[in-house]
Amino acid sequence: MVSNMETTPDPNAARDTLRAAERAAAAPFVDYPPTPVWYPPALGGWFAILSAIMVYRPGPAVSVPLLVVLIALVGAFMAWHSRVRGTLPTLTGAPKELHRPMYGYAAGVVVIVAVVVPVGLFAPPIAAVIATFVLVTIGIAAYERAYFRAAQAVKERLA
């Protein structure tokens, strides 16, 4: 004889299972150590060097080695970032709360380019380099704060 407990489904079991699956799927996006304080200025510096290459137009003897170093730094950073976070944030599979900061990041890139390109064309080259450093540093810091708040919202929703 089968008891009633074994044959009656638990009405909360499906919901609990779904919530556990959502927590597991969200974990790579929300469970990570805080971004180091050097991160925004390091990215600002990287992009400032790139903009300096573009506005000063040094010869290939200078620009090619600088670009190789910049590319190597991106590779090292991506390896470090994915090791620390366990993933690279993408919209694919990201919890809905993270969409807004990610779209905001993309919009910020457009705004920075829209500001820096005219500065690079019509102002002294150093102005474009400084604008790039300042805007990228501020933009990345703002994105990191927005992402952190959104990740906290995901954690609260799935708690």
C-alpha positions, 0 to 999 in steps of 0.5 A: 500500500502506498501512503497518501504522502507519497502520492500527493504532490507538494504544491511548493516543490515545483516553485522551490525547484524553479527558484533554486534553478533561477538562483543557480543560473543567476549565480555567475552574474551576481556572486562575485567579489567587488571590483577593485578600486583600480579597475575604472582608472585602469580602463580609463588609462587603457582607452586614453592611450588608445585615443592618444595613438589615434589623435597623435598618429605616431608612426608605425614604429611607435603605434604598432608596439603600443597597440600590441601591448594594449591588445596583450593587456586586454587578453590578460584582463579578460583572463583575470576577469573571467577567472575572478568572476567565473563568467563575463557578463552578457545579456544572454542568460542574465537576470532581467534586473541586469539588463538596464545596467548593461544597456546603460553601458552600451549607451554610455559607450555611444555618448563617450564616442560622441563626445571624444570624436569631436574633441579629437577633431577640433581641440588640441589632441591632449583634450581628447586624451584627457576627455577619454580618460575622465569619461571612461573612468567615470562611466565604468565607475557608474556602470559598476555601481549600477551593476552592483545595485542590480545584482543586489536586487537579483539576490533579494528577489531570489532569496 
